[in-house]
Amino acid sequence: MNAVATLERPVDTTRLRGFVTAFADLLAATRDEQAILESGRSLMARLIATDDWLPEEFTRPHPDRYQQYLLHCDSRERFSIVSFVWGAGQSTPIHDHTVWGLIGVLRGAEKVERFRRLPTGGLIAEAEDLLREGEVDAVSPRVGDIHRVTNGLTDRPSISIHVYGANIGAVERATYATDGTPKTFISGYANGVIPNLWDRSKSI
């Protein structure tokens, strides 16, 4: 049997739908990255301030690797929204994004190790932060784009919500060895189902 294209049980998508609409309005109003990150940070903070809207299908960890679930992709691929789920002890490789992004921690905590490329091509660690529930971080080639993220908790999953300035599952990016050697990848998505944000039939 083929995987269903929409969620089989009704979910309240009001909060996520409002975030999608507000972000689309923001991008229609400006293309300035700094303005997008500043205003988008406030939108993200409001979204993750309440943890009652993310369907269970997009909270499930995998025993071997982190998961990137698509929640929404703009029809013109101006932005995409995903949930990232880390099992206990899981980590990304060192990687870049090539587009702007905002990351908000919904559950748990994330350790973020930031790197800077040297003129020789190598990488140097610049900083390490622990992001907790409700905190928002930003990435872009302008403000810093290379990092490694690890679940900040050792005993349970952590989940963050990301919005990127492209269809991030289709963007050609790179992972990096510690000496700076890049390896091209396209992340794709872990979804078996896609949320339908626009069906309001269950809301009346």
N, C-alpha and C positions, 0 to 999 in steps of 0.2 A: 504494500500500500504506500502511495506517495505521501510525503509529509504535507500536512495542511498548510495553506498559505496564510491563514489568520489564526488568532488565538481561539481555542474552542470554548473558553469560558469568558463571560463578560468581565471586564475590568474597568475601573474608573480612570479614564485617560484625561480627565479635565486638566489636571495640573501640567502634565506633559504637553498636552495640546496647546495650552496657554503659553508654555515656554517656546514651543515651535513657532507659534504665531508672532510672539514678541521678538524672537530672533530674526524672523523673516522681515519684520518691520524695521528692525535695526539695520539690517544689511541693505534694505531699500533706501534708507535715509543717508547712509554714509559708506564709503569704501576705505576710510582712514583706519588703519589697523589699530592705532592707539585708542581711538574712540570706540572701536568695536570691542577691544579687550576690556576697557574700563567699564563701559555700559554692560557688556556681556557678563562681566564678573558679578555685577549686581543681580542680573537675571539668574545666573547660576546659583548664587547664594540663596536666593528665594526658593528656587526649585529644590535644593537639597536640604533646606531647613526642616522639611517635613518628610518623613520616610514612610509613606503609606500608599505610594502610587506606582511603584515599579513592579510589573507582573513577575510572578515567581519564575516564569520561563527564562528570564534574563538575569537571574540571581544565582544560577547554578554553577558551582565550580566544576572543573574537570580534574581528575586525580593526577594527571601528568603535566598539565600546562594551563596557563591563564587563558581566559575566554574573552573575546571581544564580540558583543552582541549589538547588532544594529537596532536602534529604536526608531530612527527616522532619517531619511535622506531627502533633502530638498530636490524638487523636480528639476531644477537647473544645476544641481550639484554645487550650489554655493556654500552649503554647509551640511554636516551630518552630525548625528547624535548617537552615541554608543554607551553601553554600560560595560565596564571592565570588571571582571571577577577574578580575584586571585585566591587560590587555596592557600592553606597555611604553608609558609615557607617558599611560595612560588615567586618568581622574579622574571622580568623581561630581560632580554639582552640589552646592551648599550645600543641605542637607536636614535634616529632623527625622525622628523615629521614633514619637513619642507613647507608646511603651511602653519598659520596661526592655530592655536588651540587653547581651550580652557578646560581645566580638570577640577571637578568638585567631589570631595569624599563624602559619600552617602552613608557608608557603614565601615566601621573599623578604622584603619590607619594605613598610610603608605609611606615608605621610606624612599625619598627621591635623591639620587646621586647625580649631580650635574657635571658635565664635562665641557671643556673648551678645546677646539682644535688649534694646534700649534702651527707656526709657519712651515715646520718640517713635515707636517701631515699627521703627526702623532696626536694623542689626546692627553689632556691633563685634567685631573679631578679638581673641580673648583669649590664645590659646596655639597653639603648633605643636609637635607631637611626631613622632618617627620610631619606629614600632613595628617591632621585629625578630622574627625567628622565635622562637616560644616565649613571646612576650609577650602579655598579655591586657589589654584595655581595656574600659571600661563606659560605657554611655549610659543616660539616662533623663531625663524631665522634671525629676526631683528633683536629679540630679547634673550635668546638662548634656546637652542633647539635639540641639543644632544643630552640624553639622560638615560639612566637605568632606574626602574621602579621595582620595588620589592614589597610584598605584603608586610606591613608593619606589625602584624600580629602573628604569633607562633602557634596559636591554638584554634583559629577559626578563620573563615574567609573574610576578605575586605572587598568592598565594591565602590567604584567611583564612576561618575557620569562625566563624559567628555563631549565637547562640541568642537568640531574642526572646520576650518575654512575650505572644505572640499569634501568629496566622497572619499573618506579616509580609507575605506576598504579597497579602493581602486587606485590609490596614489602610489607611484613608485618611490620607495624610500630606501634606507640602508640601515643595516646593523653594523656594528663595529667591533673588531678585536681590540684588545687593550692597547695595541701599538697604532691604532687608527686605521687599520686596513678595513675598507668597507665591503659589504656584501649586499647586493640589491635584493629587495623583497617587496612584495605586495601583500598586505595582511589579509584581505578578505574578511569574512565574518563567520562566526560560529553558529549562526541562527539555524534552527529547524523550523521556526515560525516567525512571522512578521506581525508586529502590533498594528491594528487598525485604529488610528487615532480619531478618525473622522466619523465613525458610526455613532450617532447619538440616539439610536432607537431605544437603548436600555435606560436612558436618562429621564424618561417621562413615564 
